Amino acid sequence: MDIVSFPLGPLETNCYLAMSGASAVAVDVGGDPAPVLARLKAGGLTLEAICLTHLHCDHLYGVAALARETGCRVLAGAEDARLMETELGRGGLMGLPLVDAFAWEPVAPGETTLAGMPCRVLATPGHSPGSRSFYFPEAGVVFVGDLLFYRSIGRTDFAGGDYDVLLGAVASEIFSLPDKTLVYPGHGPATTVGDEKRHNPFFSEFAR
Protein backbone atom coordinates (compact mmCIF):
# COMPACT_ATOMS: atom_id res chain seq x y z
CA MET A 1 0.00 0.00 0.00
CA ASP A 2 1.28 3.44 -0.97
CA ILE A 3 0.08 6.36 1.15
CA VAL A 4 0.19 10.05 0.27
CA SER A 5 -0.84 12.83 2.64
CA PHE A 6 -2.47 16.10 1.61
CA PRO A 7 -2.96 18.77 4.33
CA LEU A 8 -6.27 20.32 3.26
CA GLY A 9 -8.70 22.99 4.39
CA PRO A 10 -8.69 25.79 6.97
CA LEU A 11 -7.17 23.61 9.71
CA GLU A 12 -4.78 21.69 7.42
CA THR A 13 -6.46 18.38 8.11
CA ASN A 14 -4.47 15.41 6.90
CA CYS A 15 -6.25 13.81 3.95
CA TYR A 16 -4.72 10.46 3.09
CA LEU A 17 -4.87 8.65 -0.21
CA ALA A 18 -4.13 4.96 0.34
CA MET A 19 -3.42 3.12 -2.91
CA SER A 20 -3.16 -0.56 -3.69
CA GLY A 21 -2.94 -1.75 -7.29
CA ALA A 22 -5.49 0.18 -9.33
CA SER A 23 -7.72 0.97 -6.33
CA ALA A 24 -7.58 3.62 -3.64
CA VAL A 25 -9.41 4.96 -0.62
CA ALA A 26 -9.32 8.50 0.71
CA VAL A 27 -9.42 9.27 4.41
CA ASP A 28 -10.79 12.57 5.80
CA VAL A 29 -11.07 15.06 2.94
CA GLY A 30 -10.86 18.36 4.80
CA GLY A 31 -10.62 20.76 1.86
CA ASP A 32 -10.47 21.20 -1.91
CA PRO A 33 -9.80 17.69 -3.26
CA ALA A 34 -8.05 18.90 -6.44
CA PRO A 35 -4.66 17.38 -5.50
CA VAL A 36 -6.33 14.08 -4.62
CA LEU A 37 -8.14 14.00 -7.95
CA ALA A 38 -4.92 14.83 -9.77
CA ARG A 39 -3.11 11.92 -8.09
CA LEU A 40 -5.97 9.55 -8.92
CA LYS A 41 -5.91 10.63 -12.56
CA ALA A 42 -2.13 10.43 -12.84
CA GLY A 43 -2.13 6.89 -11.49
CA GLY A 44 -5.20 5.71 -13.37
CA LEU A 45 -6.74 4.82 -10.00
CA THR A 46 -10.34 4.11 -9.05
CA LEU A 47 -11.41 5.64 -5.75
CA GLU A 48 -13.38 2.95 -3.97
CA ALA A 49 -14.45 4.88 -0.87
CA ILE A 50 -14.01 7.96 1.27
CA CYS A 51 -13.46 6.81 4.85
CA LEU A 52 -14.30 9.40 7.50
CA THR A 53 -12.78 8.91 10.91
CA HIS A 54 -15.43 11.24 12.36
CA LEU A 55 -17.94 13.87 11.29
CA HIS A 56 -16.30 17.10 12.44
CA CYS A 57 -16.46 19.83 9.82
CA ASP A 58 -12.70 20.29 9.40
CA HIS A 59 -12.51 16.72 8.07
CA LEU A 60 -15.42 17.13 5.65
CA TYR A 61 -14.99 20.20 3.43
CA GLY A 62 -13.91 18.28 0.33
CA VAL A 63 -16.08 15.19 0.75
CA ALA A 64 -19.03 16.32 -1.38
CA ALA A 65 -16.81 17.39 -4.29
CA LEU A 66 -14.65 14.27 -4.22
CA ALA A 67 -17.67 11.96 -3.98
CA ARG A 68 -19.37 13.81 -6.82
CA GLU A 69 -16.32 13.59 -9.09
CA THR A 70 -15.60 9.92 -8.43
CA GLY A 71 -19.02 8.45 -7.63
CA CYS A 72 -17.54 6.58 -4.68
CA ARG A 73 -19.31 5.77 -1.42
CA VAL A 74 -18.69 7.65 1.82
CA LEU A 75 -18.32 5.74 5.10
CA ALA A 76 -18.60 7.04 8.67
CA GLY A 77 -19.62 5.92 12.14
CA ALA A 78 -23.40 5.92 12.69
CA GLU A 79 -23.07 7.39 16.17
CA ASP A 80 -21.78 10.64 14.66
CA ALA A 81 -24.92 11.28 12.59
CA ARG A 82 -26.31 13.80 15.06
CA LEU A 83 -23.19 15.95 14.68
CA MET A 84 -24.35 16.92 11.20
CA GLU A 85 -27.23 18.79 12.83
CA THR A 86 -24.79 21.01 14.72
CA GLU A 87 -22.16 23.60 13.82
CA LEU A 88 -19.51 21.09 14.80
CA GLY A 89 -20.47 18.88 11.89
CA ARG A 90 -22.12 21.08 9.31
CA GLY A 91 -19.73 24.01 9.79
CA GLY A 92 -20.04 27.51 11.17
CA LEU A 93 -18.19 26.71 14.38
CA MET A 94 -15.64 29.38 15.32
CA GLY A 95 -16.20 31.11 11.99
CA LEU A 96 -15.37 28.05 9.90
CA PRO A 97 -17.23 27.73 6.59
CA LEU A 98 -20.26 25.54 6.03
CA VAL A 99 -19.88 22.00 4.71
CA ASP A 100 -21.45 21.08 1.36
CA ALA A 101 -24.01 18.35 1.99
CA PHE A 102 -23.11 14.79 1.02
CA ALA A 103 -24.66 11.35 1.35
CA TRP A 104 -22.91 8.77 3.49
CA GLU A 105 -23.49 5.29 4.84
CA PRO A 106 -22.69 3.91 8.27
CA VAL A 107 -19.71 1.62 8.67
CA ALA A 108 -19.80 -0.79 11.58
CA PRO A 109 -16.77 -2.06 13.46
CA GLY A 110 -15.43 -5.30 12.05
CA GLU A 111 -13.63 -6.86 9.14
CA THR A 112 -14.03 -5.56 5.60
CA THR A 113 -12.01 -5.04 2.42
CA LEU A 114 -11.00 -1.62 1.12
CA ALA A 115 -8.82 -0.91 -1.92
CA GLY A 116 -8.45 -4.66 -2.31
CA MET A 117 -6.87 -5.04 1.11
CA PRO A 118 -8.20 -6.46 4.37
CA CYS A 119 -9.27 -3.68 6.72
CA ARG A 120 -10.41 -3.83 10.32
CA VAL A 121 -12.74 -0.99 11.22
CA LEU A 122 -12.26 -0.08 14.88
CA ALA A 123 -14.73 1.73 17.12
CA THR A 124 -12.58 4.40 18.79
CA PRO A 125 -14.90 6.93 20.47
CA GLY A 126 -13.82 9.73 22.76
CA HIS A 127 -13.08 12.58 20.38
CA SER A 128 -16.52 11.96 18.91
CA PRO A 129 -19.14 9.30 19.70
CA GLY A 130 -18.83 7.53 16.34
CA SER A 131 -15.11 7.88 15.74
CA ARG A 132 -13.69 5.09 13.60
CA SER A 133 -10.11 4.02 12.99
CA PHE A 134 -9.20 2.09 9.86
CA TYR A 135 -6.52 -0.57 10.37
CA PHE A 136 -4.86 -2.32 7.43
CA PRO A 137 -2.95 -5.23 8.97
CA GLU A 138 -1.08 -6.31 5.83
CA ALA A 139 0.23 -2.77 5.33
CA GLY A 140 0.83 -2.21 9.05
CA VAL A 141 -0.98 1.13 9.14
CA VAL A 142 -3.91 2.63 11.01
CA PHE A 143 -5.74 5.87 10.26
CA VAL A 144 -6.99 7.31 13.56
CA GLY A 145 -8.32 10.81 12.81
CA ASP A 146 -8.21 13.00 15.91
CA LEU A 147 -8.11 10.14 18.39
CA LEU A 148 -4.35 10.10 18.83
CA PHE A 149 -1.56 12.43 17.77
CA TYR A 150 2.21 12.35 17.98
CA ARG A 151 2.82 12.54 21.75
CA SER A 152 -0.71 13.84 22.34
CA ILE A 153 -4.41 13.00 22.06
CA GLY A 154 -7.49 14.56 20.51
CA ARG A 155 -9.51 17.15 22.38
CA THR A 156 -12.56 15.91 24.27
CA ASP A 157 -14.32 19.18 25.14
CA PHE A 158 -16.56 19.20 22.06
CA ALA A 159 -20.10 17.84 22.30
CA GLY A 160 -19.94 14.05 22.41
CA GLY A 161 -16.33 13.98 23.57
CA ASP A 162 -15.24 12.00 26.61
CA TYR A 163 -11.70 12.00 28.00
CA ASP A 164 -11.89 8.65 29.80
CA VAL A 165 -13.58 6.99 26.84
CA LEU A 166 -10.86 8.26 24.51
CA LEU A 167 -8.06 6.96 26.72
CA GLY A 168 -9.79 3.61 26.93
CA ALA A 169 -10.26 3.42 23.16
CA VAL A 170 -6.59 4.12 22.52
CA ALA A 171 -5.50 1.58 25.12
CA SER A 172 -7.80 -1.21 23.96
CA GLU A 173 -7.99 -0.69 20.20
CA ILE A 174 -4.77 1.06 19.15
CA PHE A 175 -2.21 -0.06 21.70
CA SER A 176 -3.24 -3.67 21.10
CA LEU A 177 -1.86 -3.40 17.56
CA PRO A 178 1.77 -4.33 16.80
CA ASP A 179 4.26 -1.74 18.04
CA LYS A 180 5.61 -1.11 14.54
CA THR A 181 2.16 -0.13 13.22
CA LEU A 182 2.28 3.31 11.60
CA VAL A 183 -0.31 5.68 13.05
CA TYR A 184 -1.66 8.32 10.66
CA PRO A 185 -3.49 11.09 12.57
CA GLY A 186 -5.86 13.81 11.44
CA HIS A 187 -3.30 16.57 12.08
CA GLY A 188 0.46 16.64 12.38
CA PRO A 189 3.09 13.97 11.72
CA ALA A 190 2.71 10.23 11.67
CA THR A 191 3.93 8.14 14.58
CA THR A 192 3.94 4.49 15.65
CA VAL A 193 2.04 2.48 18.21
CA GLY A 194 5.25 1.60 20.04
CA ASP A 195 6.47 5.20 20.20
CA GLU A 196 3.18 6.40 21.66
CA LYS A 197 3.16 3.61 24.23
CA ARG A 198 6.62 4.61 25.40
CA HIS A 199 6.51 8.39 25.11
CA ASN A 200 2.95 9.75 25.00
CA PRO A 201 2.49 11.56 28.34
CA PHE A 202 -1.19 10.63 28.49
CA PHE A 203 -0.31 6.92 28.69
CA SER A 204 2.59 6.75 31.11
CA GLU A 205 1.47 3.35 32.40
CA PHE A 206 2.45 1.75 29.07
CA ALA A 207 6.03 3.04 29.34
CA ARG A 208 6.85 0.79 32.27
Summary of the structure (lengths in Angstrom):
residues: 208
radius of gyration: 15.8
end to end distance: 33.0
largest distance: 49.1
contacts: 749
relative contact order: 0.15
helix: 30%
strand: 32%
